[in-house]
Amino acid sequence: MNQECELSIITINYNGLEDTCQMLSSLSLGDISAQVIVVDNGSSEDEGSVIQSHFPWIEVYSTHNNLGFAGGNNVGISKAQGKYIFFVNNDTILSQCNLRSMINRMDRDESVGGLSPLIQFYQYPHAIQYAGYTKLSRITLRNHAIGYGETELSPYLHEHDTPYLHGAAMLVRRDVIEQSGLMPECYFLYYEELDWSVSIRRQGYRLLFFPTSVVFHKESQSTGSDSPLKLYYITRNRFLFSKRNSSFIFHLATCLFLLAVVIPRLSIQLLCQRRFVHLRYVYMAIGDIFVGNYFQMKK
């Protein structure tokens, strides 16, 4: 598709009408030639029509079925016309997100394939959620968000390379997507932006944490911060990420670590807390991995 504007903004709505409207109301474009796309990703009611009526200047596309985070964003990508694409969660507030400075930063250096801004908690606006990521360890697949929970911002207000973008807010060059491919839809929810970041870096591009812009994130509004569904996908997708991105030896080591250490420890914790539904979802995830076809999914 021909590039007809400077920026395309894509957000996914799934039963999140109020959050989506708040996010769109907080958006400031200034002098940017922009296209705003909302993908109504199988909401139980026709929320897309309501959003369109409140914001007639945006484009709304309805999928009728929930395609997951990556699937919904890929629908948006197919409609996007911008040189840059800004993927942003609908449960964010963008009043301090300086999109012009983000675009200018990428214009200055074509080696930068994507960047994520400083992300702070909406409920605790002085606390950091993301100031870049550390790299996932090769066997345990553990990492952490730099600055997480910290309230003193000054140590984290410097730009630096990061191995992964944050799915709540990431600006990616359109031609980078054409080279690295669309978001992997096999995850459905969680880990897809980590996998996609790996794909972008494999093409030789850098990823940046860019603190000049700030996004406030409500976090886990679609699944709930402590929902069984969230635990299911995080459990399942750790195995899947390892399969797609590790050598056979390291993948085997990761599976052994998860099955021998992580899952038993988590099971004991959930049993002691009498969270039996959560425990069932953990073992549903393991069953889907080893009985289903997830390990046959192509890179």
N, C-alpha and C positions, 0 to 999 in steps of 0.2 A: 504494500500500500504506500502511496506517495506521502511524504511528510508535508503536512499542510500547516503545522503549528509548532511552536517551540517546545511545548510541554503537554503531555497527556497525564491526567491524574486518574488513578483507578482505585476504587474502594469496593469492598464486598459487603452487601447487606444480607443478613440472615436473621429474620425476626428481631431486627435492631432498629426499628424506625426512629425512635427518639434519639438514640446515639448517632445515627447517620445524619439526621437533621442538625443536631448540635455541631457535629464535625463540619458539615458543609457551611453552616453559618459562621464558623470560626475561620474559614479559609479566606486568605487575602492574596490576590494575584498581582496587584500592582500593574506594571507594564508588560507582564508576561502574556504572550499569546498562548492561550491554554484551552484544552478540551478536558472536560470533567466527565468521567464515566462512572456510573453506579451499576454494579451487577447485582440484581436481586436474585440471590442464590437459593431459590426454592423456599422462600418464606411461606409460612402457613396461610397468611393472608396476602392480598395483593398490595404489599407495601410499596412496590415499585411505582404504582400509579399515584400513590399519595406523595411520595418523594418528588415525582415529576411535577405534580401540581404546585408544590411549595417552591421548587427550584426549576422553573421552565427552561432555563439556559443550559441545563446539563443534559447528558444522554443517559437514559436508563435502559438496561437490557435485562430481561427476565429469563432465567434458565428453566424454571418450572420444577426442576429437581436440584437437590443440594449436590453440587459437584465438588465440594471441598474447597479448601483455601486455594490450592494451586489451580484446580479446574476452573473456579470462578475467575481468578486472575487471568488465566489463559484466554477466557472469553473476552475479557477486557483488552488484552493485548491484541487480539484479532481485530478489534475495533479502533485501536489507538493509531493516531496519525502524527504524534509528536516526535521530535528528535530525541527527547528524553521522556522517560516514563517514571512517574512517582507513584509507588505502591504504598497505600496508607490504610491502616485499619480504620474501620468506621467508629471504633470506640476510642478515638483520640480527639484532642483539641489542638488546633493549629494556629492559635493566636500569636505564638512566638516562633513560628516556623518560617524562616526567611528563604523562600524558594528561589529568589533571585540570586542570593549568595551561593546557594547550593549549585545552581546551574553554572554560574560564573566560575566556580571552583573546577567543575568538570571541563568547562570550555578551555581552561588554562592548561590542562594536562590530559592528553588522550590515552595515557597509560592507565588512567583511573576508569575502571569499568562501572563502578557503582559506589555509593556512599550512603551512610545512615547518619542522621543527626543525633544529638544528645536526646535521650528519652528519659523523662521523669514521670513519677507516679502522679496521676491526676488526684488521687485521694490524699496524697502526701506530697504536695507540689515542690517541696524542698529536697525530696529524696530522689536519688538517681536509680533508674532501672537499667540503663545501658549507656556505657561510655566506651563501647568496643567490647570484643570478646577475646578471651584467651583461646588457644587452639584446643580442640578435642584431643584427649590422650588416645593413643593408638589402640589400647586394649579396653580400658574402662569406659571410654567415650565420655569422660567427664571434662567439663570446662566450667568457666564462670563468666558472668557479665562483669566487666571491669567497673568498679565503683558502685556495685549494687548495694542499695540501702544507705549509701553515704549521703550526708547532708551538707558536707563541706565541698563545694563545687570546684574551688580553685585548683586542686591537684589534677583535675580531669579536663580542664578547659584547653587542652592542646590537641591538635590534629595528629592522628597517627594511623598507620595501616592496621587493619583488622582482618582476621581470617574469614569472618562471616558478617554479613549484613543482618540487621534485625528486621524481621518480617512485619513489624508494626509500622515501619516507615523506612523506605529505601528508594533512592533515586538511581535508575539504571539507564545507561545509554542504549538507545534502540538498536544500533548496529551490533552492540555486544550481545543482545538477546538473539539476534539473527545468527550469530556465530555459536553461542553456547547452548541454544535451544530454549524451549519453553520450560516453565516450572514443572518438576516431576510430580505427576498426579497420583502416583501410587501411594503416597503417604496420607493423603486426604486431609490430615490436620497434624501440625507439628513436624518439625525437622525438614520440611521441604525447602525453607530458605537457606538452611545450612548446606544441604545437598546442592542447591542451585548456586550458592556462593562458591562451592568447590568447583563446579563446572565452569564458572566465570574465571576463576583463578587459573584453571587448566588451560584457558585460552591465552594466558600470559598477562591478564589484567590485574591491577591492584584494586583493593577495596579499602575504603577510608571510613574512619569515624570522624565526623565533622561537627564540632561543638558549637559553631557559630549559630546554628539553628537549634531550636528546642521543640520537642513534641511531648505533650502530656498524654499519658496512656492509662486508660481505665483497667485494662488487662483482663483477659479471659471472660469477657462479657457474653460470648456466644455459648461457651460450654460450662462456665462457672469455674472459679479458681480452684475448687476442690471436688470436682465432679468425677464420678466413675468413668465417664466417657473420656475425659482428659487423661486419666491414668491408663486407660486402655490404649489410646493412641501413642502415648509416650513410651509405654512398655513395648508395644509392637514395633514402633518405628526405630527404636534403638537397634534392634536386630536388623531391620531392613537397611538402615543407614550403613551399618557395618558391612552387610553383604554387598552393597552397591559401591562402596568406597574403600574397602580394605583388601589387601592380598588374602589369599586363602588361609595362610598361617595366622595372620592377625585376626581374620574373621573368626576362625576356629577358637582362638584364644578369647576373643570377646564373648562368643556364645558360652564358652565354659565359665567365664567370669560371671556373666549375667545369670546363668542357670544355677551355679554353685554358690554364689555369694549374694548377689543383689536380690534375686527372686525369693530365696528362703528368708533373708532378713526382712524384706518388705512384707512377706506373708505373716511372719511372727508379729510385726508391728501392727498390721491390719487386724489380725486376730485379737491381739490384746486390746485394741481400740473398739472391737466388736463392729468393725466396718465390713460386714460380710458381702455387701453388694460390690464394694470396691475390690475385694479379694476375688470375687467371681470374675470381674472384668479383667483383672490381671491374667488369670488363667485362660480366659477367652482369647486374650491377645496372643498368649503363647501357643494355644491350639491353632489359631489362625495362621501363625507363622509356620509351624511345623507340619500342619495338615493341609493348609491352603496352598495357594500358588504364588505367595509373595516372593519367595526366593527365586522364582523363575522370571521375575520382572527384569526387563532389559535395562541396561544403563542408557 
